[in-house]
Amino acid sequence: MRDEKPMFIQIVEMIRDDILAEIYQEGDLIISTPQISKLLSVNPATAQRAISVLSDQGIIEKKRGIGMAVACGARAAILAEQQANFHEKVVPEFIARARKIGIGGDELLKIVKESCDD
Amino acid sequence: MIDFKNVTKDYGKNIALDDFSISIAETGIYCLLGRNGAGKTTLMKALAGHIPVTDGEVSVAERAVTSLAMPQNVHFVESGAAQFNIRLIELFRYAAEINPDFDMAFAKEMARRFRLDNSKKYRRLSFGMKTMVNTLIALASGKQILLLDEPVLGFDPIMRKTFYELLSESCAEKPKIVIVSTHIIDEIEKTAEKLIIIDRGRLILFGDMNEIDEKAYSVTGPTEQVMAATEGLRAIGETRAGGFLSRFIFDERIQASENVNIANLGLTEFFVGLVGDEGEVV
């Protein structure tokens, strides 16, 4: 069922997605705390929390006097993490769901192959 | 900077503050929430030295506050406070005369942004505008501690928004402690950094606004599953409908399962859950 995450985690994921999609390149300055708070209409403390989480993860780093920038190697780290997540979580859940509605291994392979070819 | 040590204030039979203790050191915007009669105004009055406390000790910057020694670094704006019935520009001039730190340029700029007519006399202003003038004088006062009792009462939504933007700007420019009491939670939820909730003269919660984002959520689903999923967590309220239950939790986050739904709680719901009468939460 629906699992709404704390706002700061949602912000963290948004920025990570943007880095993965290369909307932010490594070295780019990211959106500032006041901008986040204004844009998403959230408390500045919440925006600050998201930024500090990203910084702790090593995804962004402080550029003195300018702001926070995407760290070197950030995209590769996010990519590796998301790929691991895909293998460990997304795929098993996908298979479990297919089984639940009576779609077996061979049929599933066929469906995936056809969908990929489209 | 602000210290309340076991402060009790009773008005005869009516106990407004009950063995109340709090210590505020950091600058920032503090949101003071409580139901009517919870003790919000008494708290501010005691801090400003407007009323003597029955027991305990109030101090500001390590100096005891009494009605004979009112703290000089505190500016208290009472709800519905009155001013001399003179033109606004004169009002500002007097404020500057009695307070050398008064920031006239800031006051004028704010008056412009709120479309206040400087040449209008105070009594000719609408209720909301009068409140705005009082707050404006407080913000321009340059004091380290501002106490604003219901500053947005009578404001339209646009004025409320502008007011909180201004408050943030003013605090970013000159860090200070601002304690704001209000019943209109919408905008302050997005502005305040700290949260103080009082009920029946007692401190119920003193924390970071981030805590609400991180720890306040609701778990909804079939009654039994919700009870099982939230076992051992601090529940602050609940709502029932048919065989379904929605429990308001203030604790570590749990993961949603197939049967239960997790949603974030806003400050309003959190506040109602925390201080609403148990009988009212059905």
Boltz contact constraints between the chains, C-beta under 6 A:
constraints:
  - contact:
      token1: [A, 1]
      token2: [B, 256]
      max_distance: 6.0
  - contact:
      token1: [A, 1]
      token2: [B, 261]
      max_distance: 6.0
  - contact:
      token1: [A, 2]
      token2: [B, 261]
      max_distance: 6.0
  - contact:
      token1: [A, 3]
      token2: [B, 256]
      max_distance: 6.0
  - contact:
      token1: [A, 3]
      token2: [B, 262]
      max_distance: 6.0
  - contact:
      token1: [A, 4]
      token2: [B, 262]
      max_distance: 6.0
  - contact:
      token1: [A, 4]
      token2: [B, 263]
      max_distance: 6.0
  - contact:
      token1: [A, 4]
      token2: [B, 264]
      max_distance: 6.0
  - contact:
      token1: [A, 6]
      token2: [B, 213]
      max_distance: 6.0
  - contact:
      token1: [A, 6]
      token2: [B, 214]
      max_distance: 6.0
  - contact:
      token1: [A, 7]
      token2: [B, 213]
      max_distance: 6.0
  - contact:
      token1: [A, 8]
      token2: [B, 213]
      max_distance: 6.0
  - contact:
      token1: [A, 41]
      token2: [B, 190]
      max_distance: 6.0
  - contact:
      token1: [A, 43]
      token2: [B, 190]
      max_distance: 6.0
  - contact:
      token1: [A, 43]
      token2: [B, 209]
      max_distance: 6.0
  - contact:
      token1: [A, 45]
      token2: [B, 193]
      max_distance: 6.0
  - contact:
      token1: [A, 45]
      token2: [B, 209]
      max_distance: 6.0
  - contact:
      token1: [A, 45]
      token2: [B, 210]
      max_distance: 6.0
  - contact:
      token1: [A, 46]
      token2: [B, 213]
      max_distance: 6.0
  - contact:
      token1: [A, 49]
      token2: [B, 210]
      max_distance: 6.0
